[in-house]
Amino acid sequence: MLLFLDIDGTLLPFGSANPYPVYETPSGRGAAHPLLNRVDPALGPRLLALGCELVWATSWQDEANEVMAPWLGLPPLPVVDWPEGVEPFGPLHWKTRPLVAWAAGRPFVWVDDEITAADRDWVAAHHPGRALPHRVDHRVGLTDADFAVLAGWVGAG
């Protein structure tokens, strides 16, 4: 099972005022990112514990593996390579169609702070496997409640 993982608003909350300790990543790059200390490093082990194949689904692209993965204690992950000129299709998020294509029928979870009912409906109509597009509150990022939903859905599969 795939878990498509966004960064901004999902791992990196926009409303976080509680910094986590800053440390130098093995690449030396993480400490230089101005917002990295808003990301809870404990999220990495919690994501791994879900037992899914983690995939970066973020505009950070390769920087996700250079900066975020070491901070979270994650190995390098596959990165969704967004097609050139991806444009929104009406109410759909610009990631929706490419993620369904990338999943190629495999079950997936998609965590993002911009998912809407239109995305959920489109995925349900166009993806033959199980799928959970799960919206995260961008002000707080992934929470215990989100992890409970994800674990319950993954466990039910």
MDAnalysis code that builds the backbone (N, CA, C; Angstrom):
import MDAnalysis as mda
import numpy as np

u = mda.Universe.empty(471, n_residues=157, atom_resindex=np.repeat(np.arange(157), 3), trajectory=True)
u.add_TopologyAttr("name", ["N", "CA", "C"] * 157)
u.add_TopologyAttr("resid", np.arange(1, 158))
u.add_TopologyAttr("resname", ["MET", "LEU", "LEU", "PHE", "LEU", "ASP", "ILE", "ASP", "GLY", "THR", "LEU", "LEU", "PRO", "PHE", "GLY", "SER", "ALA", "ASN", "PRO", "TYR", "PRO", "VAL", "TYR", "GLU", "THR", "PRO", "SER", "GLY", "ARG", "GLY", "ALA", "ALA", "HIS", "PRO", "LEU", "LEU", "ASN", "ARG", "VAL", "ASP", "PRO", "ALA", "LEU", "GLY", "PRO", "ARG", "LEU", "LEU", "ALA", "LEU", "GLY", "CYS", "GLU", "LEU", "VAL", "TRP", "ALA", "THR", "SER", "TRP", "GLN", "ASP", "GLU", "ALA", "ASN", "GLU", "VAL", "MET", "ALA", "PRO", "TRP", "LEU", "GLY", "LEU", "PRO", "PRO", "LEU", "PRO", "VAL", "VAL", "ASP", "TRP", "PRO", "GLU", "GLY", "VAL", "GLU", "PRO", "PHE", "GLY", "PRO", "LEU", "HIS", "TRP", "LYS", "THR", "ARG", "PRO", "LEU", "VAL", "ALA", "TRP", "ALA", "ALA", "GLY", "ARG", "PRO", "PHE", "VAL", "TRP", "VAL", "ASP", "ASP", "GLU", "ILE", "THR", "ALA", "ALA", "ASP", "ARG", "ASP", "TRP", "VAL", "ALA", "ALA", "HIS", "HIS", "PRO", "GLY", "ARG", "ALA", "LEU", "PRO", "HIS", "ARG", "VAL", "ASP", "HIS", "ARG", "VAL", "GLY", "LEU", "THR", "ASP", "ALA", "ASP", "PHE", "ALA", "VAL", "LEU", "ALA", "GLY", "TRP", "VAL", "GLY", "ALA", "GLY"])
u.atoms.positions = np.array([
    [0.847, -1.170, 0.000],
    [0.000, 0.000, 0.000],
    [0.896, 1.237, 0.000],
    [0.537, 2.193, -0.840],
    [1.289, 3.439, -0.955],
    [0.757, 4.477, 0.021],
    [1.641, 5.332, 0.493],
    [1.226, 6.499, 1.265],
    [1.903, 7.711, 0.635],
    [1.109, 8.495, -0.108],
    [1.593, 9.720, -0.737],
    [1.635, 10.814, 0.322],
    [2.792, 11.422, 0.470],
    [3.041, 12.320, 1.590],
    [3.409, 13.722, 1.123],
    [2.575, 14.674, 1.461],
    [2.844, 16.092, 1.215],
    [3.693, 16.621, 2.369],
    [4.342, 17.753, 2.177],
    [5.145, 18.344, 3.253],
    [4.492, 19.604, 3.804],
    [4.352, 20.640, 2.977],
    [3.852, 21.930, 3.461],
    [2.407, 21.818, 3.929],
    [2.177, 22.124, 5.192],
    [0.840, 22.041, 5.774],
    [0.501, 20.660, 6.308],
    [1.298, 19.659, 5.954],
    [1.044, 18.294, 6.406],
    [2.081, 17.881, 7.445],
    [3.339, 17.862, 7.058],
    [4.427, 17.620, 8.015],
    [4.911, 18.933, 8.619],
    [4.875, 19.971, 7.815],
    [5.326, 21.306, 8.209],
    [4.092, 22.181, 8.420],
    [3.602, 22.239, 9.673],
    [2.373, 23.016, 9.927],
    [2.637, 24.503, 9.779],
    [1.660, 25.197, 9.237],
    [1.807, 26.639, 9.026],
    [1.518, 27.439, 10.278],
    [0.847, 26.849, 11.257],
    [0.511, 27.583, 12.468],
    [1.362, 27.217, 13.657],
    [2.386, 26.408, 13.454],
    [3.182, 25.915, 14.573],
    [4.024, 27.014, 15.189],
    [3.897, 27.166, 16.485],
    [4.738, 28.109, 17.215],
    [5.712, 27.363, 18.113],
    [5.614, 26.039, 18.128],
    [6.451, 25.220, 19.007],
    [7.608, 24.620, 18.235],
    [8.786, 25.215, 18.330],
    [9.915, 24.634, 17.607],
    [10.426, 23.363, 18.277],
    [10.868, 22.441, 17.445],
    [11.528, 21.236, 17.919],
    [13.028, 21.503, 17.884],
    [13.820, 20.745, 18.602],
    [15.262, 21.008, 18.623],
    [15.863, 20.956, 17.224],
    [16.727, 21.911, 16.943],
    [17.406, 21.952, 15.655],
    [18.705, 21.178, 15.772],
    [18.941, 20.301, 14.833],
    [20.211, 19.594, 14.805],
    [20.670, 19.514, 13.354],
    [21.921, 19.292, 13.183],
    [22.495, 19.179, 11.846],
    [22.159, 17.809, 11.280],
    [21.619, 17.773, 10.068],
    [21.339, 16.501, 9.428],
    [22.641, 15.926, 8.881],
    [22.664, 14.638, 8.549],
    [23.892, 14.048, 8.007],
    [24.412, 14.790, 6.776],
    [23.498, 15.337, 5.967],
    [23.936, 16.067, 4.777],
    [24.366, 17.490, 5.127],
    [24.069, 17.911, 6.360],
    [24.401, 19.273, 6.758],
    [23.418, 20.305, 6.243],
    [22.378, 19.859, 5.547],
    [21.462, 20.796, 4.906],
    [20.252, 21.137, 5.771],
    [19.823, 20.215, 6.609],
    [18.582, 20.412, 7.347],
    [18.579, 21.597, 8.271],
    [19.676, 21.819, 8.956],
    [19.722, 22.914, 9.914],
    [19.576, 24.258, 9.230],
    [19.872, 24.323, 7.934],
    [19.798, 25.584, 7.221],
    [18.376, 25.934, 6.783],
    [17.472, 24.983, 6.788],
    [16.102, 25.276, 6.366],
    [15.409, 26.072, 7.461],
    [14.876, 27.239, 7.140],
    [14.356, 28.124, 8.182],
    [13.136, 27.612, 8.941],
    [12.380, 26.691, 8.388],
    [11.159, 26.218, 9.045],
    [11.246, 24.774, 9.518],
    [12.368, 24.130, 9.315],
    [12.473, 22.711, 9.628],
    [12.184, 22.410, 11.090],
    [12.513, 23.324, 11.982],
    [12.284, 23.042, 13.397],
    [10.802, 23.076, 13.776],
    [9.926, 23.354, 12.829],
    [8.485, 23.238, 13.080],
    [7.985, 21.820, 12.851],
    [8.822, 20.985, 12.262],
    [8.445, 19.609, 11.934],
    [8.869, 18.698, 13.087],
    [7.931, 17.957, 13.611],
    [8.202, 17.036, 14.706],
    [8.986, 15.838, 14.172],
    [10.249, 15.658, 14.594],
    [11.035, 14.527, 14.091],
    [10.426, 13.167, 14.439],
    [9.544, 13.106, 15.423],
    [8.903, 11.839, 15.802],
    [7.902, 11.367, 14.744],
    [7.556, 12.232, 13.785],
    [6.621, 11.813, 12.734],
    [7.214, 10.722, 11.858],
    [8.519, 10.747, 11.656],
    [9.157, 9.740, 10.800],
    [8.901, 8.326, 11.266],
    [9.257, 7.984, 12.516],
    [8.983, 6.629, 12.994],
    [7.491, 6.278, 12.984],
    [6.637, 7.253, 13.231],
    [5.194, 6.983, 13.217],
    [4.713, 6.664, 11.807],
    [5.256, 7.365, 10.825],
    [4.890, 7.074, 9.437],
    [5.383, 5.694, 9.027],
    [6.617, 5.361, 9.386],
    [7.157, 4.035, 9.063],
    [6.334, 2.925, 9.713],
    [5.841, 3.173, 10.921],
    [5.081, 2.163, 11.654],
    [3.749, 1.832, 10.973],
    [3.276, 2.689, 10.082],
    [2.032, 2.399, 9.363],
    [2.201, 1.222, 8.400],
    [3.447, 0.921, 8.045],
    [3.705, -0.226, 7.182],
    [3.410, -0.001, 5.715],
    [3.341, 1.248, 5.300],
    [3.076, 1.578, 3.898],
    [4.381, 1.894, 3.175],
    [4.335, 1.848, 1.860],
    [5.443, 2.338, 1.052],
    [5.284, 3.853, 0.959],
    [6.157, 4.585, 1.642],
    [6.069, 6.036, 1.660],
    [6.609, 6.620, 0.360],
    [5.895, 7.619, -0.165],
    [6.259, 8.281, -1.418],
    [6.061, 9.780, -1.228],
    [7.082, 10.570, -1.548],
    [6.929, 12.021, -1.477],
    [5.989, 12.484, -2.584],
    [4.950, 13.213, -2.209],
    [4.001, 13.807, -3.156],
    [3.945, 15.296, -2.834],
    [5.037, 15.981, -3.146],
    [5.234, 17.357, -2.707],
    [5.950, 18.167, -3.775],
    [5.750, 19.451, -3.739],
    [6.480, 20.331, -4.660],
    [7.945, 20.468, -4.253],
    [8.323, 19.932, -3.099],
    [9.724, 19.944, -2.679],
    [10.593, 19.086, -3.594],
    [9.980, 18.130, -4.291],
    [10.680, 17.213, -5.185],
    [11.865, 16.539, -4.487],
    [13.057, 16.570, -5.078],
    [14.221, 15.874, -4.520],
    [14.696, 16.471, -3.203],
    [14.371, 17.725, -2.953],
    [14.747, 18.355, -1.689],
    [14.091, 17.648, -0.499],
    [12.995, 16.965, -0.747],
    [12.345, 16.203, 0.320],
    [13.297, 15.144, 0.870],
    [14.037, 14.484, -0.007],
    [15.005, 13.477, 0.443],
    [16.283, 14.101, 0.985],
    [16.639, 15.267, 0.511],
    [17.866, 15.920, 0.961],
    [17.707, 16.573, 2.332],
    [16.521, 17.103, 2.603],
    [16.310, 17.883, 3.830],
    [15.353, 17.199, 4.802],
    [14.169, 16.830, 4.320],
    [13.128, 16.346, 5.220],
    [13.374, 14.914, 5.681],
    [13.763, 14.029, 4.772],
    [13.959, 12.620, 5.151],
    [14.985, 12.470, 6.273],
    [16.164, 13.114, 6.197],
    [17.119, 12.973, 7.311],
    [16.577, 13.525, 8.625],
    [15.843, 14.623, 8.563],
    [15.273, 15.223, 9.773],
    [14.322, 14.250, 10.455],
    [13.552, 13.516, 9.628],
    [12.559, 12.578, 10.152],
    [13.124, 11.180, 10.392],
    [14.375, 10.962, 10.044],
    [14.969, 9.638, 10.195],
    [14.452, 8.649, 9.169],
    [14.030, 9.145, 8.014],
    [13.514, 8.288, 6.948],
    [14.610, 7.989, 5.939],
    [14.536, 6.834, 5.301],
    [15.451, 6.574, 4.194],
    [15.021, 7.433, 3.001],
    [15.840, 7.524, 1.976],
    [15.372, 8.206, 0.761],
    [14.115, 7.514, 0.231],
    [13.147, 8.301, -0.136],
    [11.857, 7.782, -0.604],
    [11.677, 8.080, -2.084],
    [10.848, 7.293, -2.765],
    [10.492, 7.661, -4.140],
    [9.815, 9.030, -4.132],
    [9.966, 9.749, -5.221],
    [9.396, 11.093, -5.357],
    [8.499, 11.108, -6.589],
    [7.256, 11.545, -6.420],
    [6.379, 11.696, -7.582],
    [6.948, 12.836, -8.423],
    [7.214, 12.533, -9.669],
    [7.728, 13.526, -10.608],
    [6.523, 14.121, -11.332],
    [6.187, 15.349, -10.996],
    [4.987, 15.972, -11.548],
    [5.185, 16.269, -13.035],
    [4.174, 15.988, -13.844],
    [4.269, 16.310, -15.265],
    [4.407, 17.819, -15.465],
    [5.085, 18.201, -16.530],
    [5.230, 19.623, -16.860],
    [3.860, 20.243, -17.109],
    [3.702, 21.462, -16.651],
    [2.492, 22.213, -16.942],
    [1.228, 21.645, -16.356],
    [1.319, 20.981, -15.207],
    [0.115, 20.458, -14.577],
    [-0.762, 21.642, -14.181],
    [-1.957, 21.632, -14.690],
    [-2.894, 22.718, -14.417],
    [-4.089, 22.165, -13.647],
    [-4.693, 23.005, -12.823],
    [-5.903, 22.545, -12.122],
    [-7.021, 22.234, -13.122],
    [-7.780, 21.209, -12.837],
    [-8.922, 20.824, -13.661],
    [-10.178, 21.146, -12.873],
    [-10.666, 22.371, -12.992],
    [-11.850, 22.758, -12.239],
    [-11.563, 22.706, -10.754],
    [-12.422, 22.026, -10.017],
    [-12.223, 21.996, -8.568],
    [-11.166, 20.993, -8.095],
    [-10.602, 20.180, -9.006],
    [-9.620, 19.179, -8.597],
    [-8.288, 19.812, -8.233],
    [-7.641, 19.218, -7.236],
    [-6.270, 19.616, -6.906],
    [-5.367, 19.183, -8.055],
    [-4.308, 19.927, -8.304],
    [-3.404, 19.614, -9.416],
    [-2.669, 18.287, -9.222],
    [-2.627, 17.764, -7.998],
    [-1.952, 16.486, -7.745],
    [-2.852, 15.271, -7.984],
    [-4.151, 15.449, -7.992],
    [-5.089, 14.323, -7.970],
    [-4.882, 13.352, -9.124],
    [-4.941, 13.833, -10.338],
    [-4.794, 12.945, -11.506],
    [-3.414, 12.291, -11.557],
    [-2.320, 13.059, -11.359],
    [-1.010, 12.402, -11.379],
    [-0.828, 11.334, -10.299],
    [-1.414, 11.534, -9.113],
    [-1.268, 10.529, -8.053],
    [-2.038, 9.262, -8.385],
    [-3.229, 9.402, -8.931],
    [-3.999, 8.223, -9.332],
    [-3.250, 7.477, -10.431],
    [-2.661, 8.202, -11.367],
    [-1.877, 7.556, -12.424],
    [-0.651, 6.856, -11.827],
    [0.032, 7.503, -10.892],
    [1.233, 6.932, -10.266],
    [0.877, 5.657, -9.504],
    [-0.273, 5.657, -8.838],
    [-0.696, 4.484, -8.064],
    [-0.986, 3.292, -8.969],
    [-1.419, 3.548, -10.185],
    [-1.669, 2.490, -11.168],
    [-2.522, 1.349, -10.599],
    [-3.592, 1.697, -9.914],
    [-4.519, 0.699, -9.394],
    [-4.187, 0.163, -8.017],
    [-2.978, 0.447, -7.510],
    [-2.599, -0.032, -6.175],
    [-3.352, 0.765, -5.100],
    [-3.620, 0.157, -3.955],
    [-4.254, 0.902, -2.863],
    [-3.317, 2.005, -2.383],
    [-3.916, 3.139, -2.012],
    [-3.096, 4.246, -1.515],
    [-3.828, 5.126, -0.524],
    [-3.001, 5.760, 0.288],
    [-3.424, 6.839, 1.170],
    [-2.717, 8.084, 0.654],
    [-3.417, 9.200, 0.637],
    [-2.810, 10.474, 0.242],
    [-3.094, 11.456, 1.367],
    [-2.041, 11.949, 2.021],
    [-2.220, 12.947, 3.075],
    [-1.722, 14.287, 2.559],
    [-2.607, 15.272, 2.640],
    [-2.337, 16.604, 2.107],
    [-3.274, 17.569, 2.809],
    [-2.904, 18.826, 2.824],
    [-3.747, 19.828, 3.472],
    [-4.692, 20.522, 2.496],
    [-4.694, 20.113, 1.230],
    [-5.527, 20.795, 0.236],
    [-6.548, 19.879, -0.436],
    [-6.746, 18.695, 0.085],
    [-7.709, 17.753, -0.498],
    [-9.125, 18.248, -0.238],
    [-9.973, 18.118, -1.255],
    [-11.378, 18.524, -1.135],
    [-12.289, 17.348, -1.478],
    [-13.573, 17.576, -1.328],
    [-14.561, 16.557, -1.694],
    [-14.465, 16.237, -3.184],
    [-14.139, 17.222, -4.007],
    [-13.997, 16.975, -5.448],
    [-12.879, 15.967, -5.712],
    [-11.780, 16.078, -4.974],
    [-10.676, 15.124, -5.133],
    [-11.107, 13.732, -4.698],
    [-11.790, 13.643, -3.558],
    [-12.255, 12.339, -3.066],
    [-13.201, 11.686, -4.071],
    [-14.132, 12.485, -4.604],
    [-15.091, 11.951, -5.575],
    [-14.391, 11.484, -6.847],
    [-13.420, 12.261, -7.324],
    [-12.715, 11.905, -8.556],
    [-11.905, 10.628, -8.355],
    [-11.224, 10.526, -7.230],
    [-10.450, 9.320, -6.937],
    [-11.387, 8.110, -6.883],
    [-12.507, 8.242, -6.203],
    [-13.458, 7.126, -6.087],
    [-13.974, 6.687, -7.457],
    [-14.148, 7.639, -8.363],
    [-14.684, 7.322, -9.684],
    [-13.626, 6.809, -10.660],
    [-12.348, 7.127, -10.429],
    [-11.318, 6.823, -11.420],
    [-10.207, 5.883, -10.948],
    [-10.244, 5.496, -9.690],
    [-9.205, 4.609, -9.168],
    [-9.845, 3.276, -8.802],
    [-9.383, 2.170, -9.408],
    [-10.038, 0.890, -9.163],
    [-9.727, 0.265, -7.804],
    [-8.657, 0.691, -7.154],
    [-8.290, 0.118, -5.861],
    [-8.813, 0.948, -4.703],
    [-8.489, 0.492, -3.504],
    [-8.848, 1.259, -2.307],
    [-8.020, 2.531, -2.279],
    [-8.626, 3.615, -1.801],
    [-7.903, 4.875, -1.705],
    [-8.498, 5.714, -0.582],
    [-7.613, 6.381, 0.135],
    [-8.027, 7.292, 1.189],
    [-7.325, 8.634, 0.989],
    [-7.981, 9.582, 0.319],
    [-7.451, 10.945, 0.296],
    [-7.810, 11.604, 1.637],
    [-6.809, 11.858, 2.463],
    [-7.047, 12.343, 3.826],
    [-6.516, 13.768, 3.986],
    [-7.429, 14.675, 4.305],
    [-7.061, 16.080, 4.478],
    [-6.560, 16.322, 5.892],
    [-5.432, 17.035, 5.985],
    [-4.798, 17.406, 7.246],
    [-4.989, 18.903, 7.447],
    [-5.233, 19.312, 8.673],
    [-5.370, 20.738, 8.989],
    [-3.996, 21.395, 8.882],
    [-3.862, 22.323, 7.933],
    [-2.571, 22.954, 7.660],
    [-2.021, 23.752, 8.846],
    [-2.879, 24.116, 9.763],
    [-2.416, 24.916, 10.913],
    [-1.653, 24.080, 11.920],
    [-1.958, 22.767, 11.980],
    [-1.328, 21.907, 12.987],
    [-0.569, 20.723, 12.391],
    [-0.797, 20.405, 11.112],
    [-0.136, 19.255, 10.500],
    [-0.696, 17.947, 11.037],
    [0.012, 16.856, 10.762],
    [-0.430, 15.529, 11.197],
    [-0.552, 15.454, 12.714],
    [-1.676, 14.943, 13.183],
    [-1.951, 14.836, 14.615],
    [-2.193, 13.378, 14.990],
    [-2.337, 13.130, 16.281],
    [-2.693, 11.792, 16.750],
    [-4.002, 11.318, 16.113],
    [-4.968, 12.233, 15.978],
    [-6.247, 11.873, 15.367],
    [-6.061, 11.454, 13.913],
    [-5.194, 12.151, 13.180],
    [-4.915, 11.765, 11.791],
    [-4.283, 10.379, 11.745],
    [-3.308, 10.143, 12.615],
    [-2.652, 8.831, 12.635],
    [-3.645, 7.724, 12.981],
    [-4.610, 8.001, 13.839],
    [-5.622, 6.998, 14.178],
    [-6.465, 6.662, 12.936],
    [-6.845, 7.681, 12.164],
    [-7.606, 7.446, 10.926],
    [-6.777, 6.630, 9.943],
    [-5.514, 7.040, 9.751],
    [-4.651, 6.339, 8.801],
    [-4.423, 4.882, 9.216],
    [-4.101, 4.669, 10.477],
    [-3.841, 3.305, 10.967],
    [-5.096, 2.437, 10.851],
    [-6.242, 3.004, 11.159],
    [-7.494, 2.259, 11.038],
    [-7.785, 1.873, 9.595],
    [-7.549, 2.787, 8.690],
    [-7.820, 2.508, 7.277],
    [-6.821, 1.488, 6.733],
    [-5.542, 1.665, 7.041],
    [-4.517, 0.725, 6.580],
    [-4.793, -0.662, 7.157],
    [-5.132, -0.718, 8.431],
    [-5.406, -2.000, 9.076],
    [-6.631, -2.699, 8.551],
    [-7.570, -1.953, 8.003],
    [-8.800, -2.545, 7.474],
    [-8.608, -3.121, 6.075],
    [-7.443, -2.840, 5.477],
    [-7.203, -3.263, 4.089],
    [-6.705, -4.623, 3.998],
])
